[in-house]
């Protein structure tokens, strides 16, 4: 006896209902992800088991979003959230819940959008690599699908959006061995606490929304705080010289070639596609290469 075909629109509607129920409940979003990773975190596969397995770093970042207030309702509260952060996260939740429902109901993955298929591939063969592909394919889809929300944000927040994106894309590159070899895989491993450590450092991830003047100084690497050398090392020395390669690779595995339109002359420009003046770009490049030269000389 053959099972009746499942209407994809049914699970799409059910997945949307699941995430809509927590749309105005930041802690409800956290609980939804905790429930997901208790089932699909695969902690038993890891050398050092943790409660949420491969979801450890994602939940740490989500808690940072909650603390920053960007997931708060945009109306009816003294601390309104951000339509962009809320909607990108909601789309992210939707794709993973859609994948979970599809598995439970025997839906053909080929009928689903690419981010949901990537989550199904992760669940079928859990690893750091398959988790990053699922996570980042969903994030890229959220970024590209929420341009009007992004354009409504203040320019400093738009700059920070780019920082958040290129760091997580680079982290995947580390796991897949594009840069830094074994060390990179350890630093970017999603089941290890490196993300949890970073989101507790304001120099890496500011804790206010909208960004304060001091937050902006952190984002622009001008705060002169104890962590700033580490931020400059990560962003300007390790990431920026490889950004074109990282974005090309991300556009390929996510199936979203339009991602490359938000990188101009090696500079991330989401969501405006407007490059910075050439003299500022030249100055930044000079600083980056001086830092790289200093790093090489320090090793001798």
N, C-alpha and C positions, 0 to 999 in steps of 0.2 A: 504494500500500500504506500503510495507516494504522498509526501506531505504537501499541503497546499502552499503555493508560492506566497511569500510574504510581501505585502505592498510596502515598498520603501518609504512612501509618504507617511505610513502609519508610524514607523519608528522615528522618522524625522519629527513628526508632531509630538511623540512621546518624549523624545530627547529634549526638544525645545521646552516642553512643559516642565521637565525636571529642572532645567537651569533657570527658567523664568521664576520658579518658586523661591530661588535664593538671590534673585537679581538685586533686591534692596536689603539683603541680609549678608553683610561681609563675613561674619562668622559662620553663617550657613554655607557660604562658598567654601570656607576652610573645611567644614565638616564633610561636605560633598567630596572633596579631594582626599580627605583622610579615609573615608569609606571606600573610595575607588582604589587607593593604594593598599588598604588592608586586604583587598581581593587581588589586585594586580600589581603589587609592589615587588613581589617575588623576593622577599627578604631571605628566604631559605636558600636562594641561589648565590648569595653573596658571601665573601670571605668573612666579613664582619656584619652579621645580621643587625638590622635596625627595624624599628616598628613599621616604617613606611617604605623600606627598600629603595628602589630607584626613584621614588617620589620625595625623598628626603630634602633635596635642594629646592624642588619646586614649592613644597609646603613652607620652607623657610622664607622664600621670596614672597609667597602669598601673604604670610603673616606680616612681612614688612609693608606690603601694600595696604593691609588692613590698618596697621599702626600709622602709616602716613596719611590715611584718610581718603585715598583716591577712589576706593570702592564704596564710599558712603553714597546714599541717594543724593541726586543733584538738587533736589528740592525738599523742603520740610525738615531741614536740619540746620543747626548753627554752623556746622562744618561740612558744607556741600562737597561731594566728591567730583571726580572728573568723568565726563561722558566718554572720553577716549579710553582711559584706563579701564573703566567699568565694562565697556562694550568689547574691547579686545579680550579681556579676561572671560567675558561671558561666551564669546565665540570659541575660545579655547576650551572651556568647560563643555560646550555643546558637542564639539567634535569627538572628545573622548567618551562622553556619555553615549553618543550615537554609535561609536564602535562597540561599546560594551553591550548595548541592546542588540546590535547586529549579530554579535557572537551568540548571545543567548537565544536568538530567534532563528538562527541559521540563514541569515541574509547573505547573498553573494556579495563579497567585498567589492567586486568590480562595479557595482551599482552605486557605490558611495563616493563622496568627494575625497580628494587626495589626503587631506589631514586625517580623516576617519580611517582610511585604508592604512595609513602609517601607524596609527594606534593599534589596529588589528595585527599588523606585522610585529609590533613590539610585544604584544600579548602572546603571540604565537612563538616568538623567539626572543625572550627578554635578554637585553644586554645594554650596556651604556650607550653603544652606538645606535641600536634600534630605538632606545628611549629618546635620545636627542633628536633623531629624525622625526619621531612623532611629535615631540614637544615643539621643535623649531618650525616644522611645517605648519603647525597650528598657529604659532606666533606670527610667522610671515603672512599667513592668510589673514590674520587679524589686523596686522599693520596695513596691508594693502586694501583691505575691505573697509577700513574706517578712516579714510582720508578726510572727509568733511569734519569729523570730530577732531582729528589731529590739527587741521588748519585753524580750528577755532581756539586752540590753546595758545598761550603766550609763547613768544619766541624762545625764552630760556627753557621752558618745558619741552619744546620741540627739539632743542639741542640735546636735552637729557634723554628723550626718546631714542635718539640715535645712539647714544652711549649704551643704553640698556640693550638695544638690538645688537650692536656689533660685539658686545661682550659675550652674549649668549651664542651668537654664531661662531665666534672665535673659540669658545669653550667646546663646541662640537668639533671644530677642526682639531683641537688638542686631543680629544678622545679618539678621533679617527686617524690620528697620527700625522696630520698635516704639518704641525709644528711641535718642537720641543720633545718629541719622542715619548718615552715612558714617563718622564717627569710631568709632561703636559697631561697625559692621561690620568695621572694621580690627582693633579690639581683640579681638573675639571670633572672628576668622577661624580655623577649626580647623587650617589648614595653616601658620599662622604660629607663632612660638615663645612667644607670650604665656603660654600655660599652662605651658610648660616653665620659664619664669622664675618664675611664681607658686608652683609646687610646690616650688621650692627656697628659699622664704621661709617659715620656721616660723610667722610671724605669720599667714599665709594658710592653710598646710597643715601642721599638726604632724607630727612624724616618729616619734612613739612610739605604741604600742598595748599596753595601755590608755593613755589620756591621762594625762600627768603633771600635777601641780599647775600647773607653768609652762605646759604646753600649754593647760590649761583657762583660764588667764589670757589667753592669746592668743585663744582662741575667744570669750571674753566681752569682748574688747577692753579688758583691764585690765593688760596686760603692760608698757606704757610703753616699748616698743621703738621703734627708728627707723622701722620699717615700719607701726607702728600707725595713724598718720594716714591712710595709704593704705587700710588695711583698713576703718577707720571710714567713709571716703569711699565706698568701694565698697559696703559692706553697708548702712550706715545712711542715706546720702544718696542714692546712685544706685538701690539695689535696693528697700529696704523701702517707700518711698512708692508704688512701682508693683507691689507683690507681688500684690495681689488681681487686677490686670489680667493679670499674667504667669501666675498659676495658672489663671485662667479660660481664657486662650488655650491653655495647655498641656493642660488637660482636654479642650478641644475637638479639637485636632489629634491627640491620643493616643487619643481615644475612651474616656477613663477619667474620667467625671464625678465618681467617688468621690474623686479627687485633691483636690477642693475641700473635702472633709470634714476635711482635715488643714491647713486654714487657717482660723483663727478670729479674727475682728476684725483681720484683716490680719497675724496672727502665725502662723508655721508651727509645727505641733504634732505632726508625725509622731513616733512612731507612737501617741501616747497619746490624742489628741483632747481633751486637758485644757489649757485656756488658762491663761496666767499670771494671777496676781492683778491686778485692774484697776488698782490704784495703781502697780504696777510697769510695766504697759503704758502708763499715762498718762505716767510719768516718761520712758520710752523715747521715746514720741512727742514729748514736749517737747524732748528732746535732739536728735532728728532734725530737727525744724523749726528749732531754733536753729542747727544746722549748715548747713541749707539757707539760712537768712537770712544767716549769715556768708558763705557762698559767694557769694550774690548781691551782697552789699555789697563783697566783695573784687574783684568784676569791674568795679565802677564806678570 
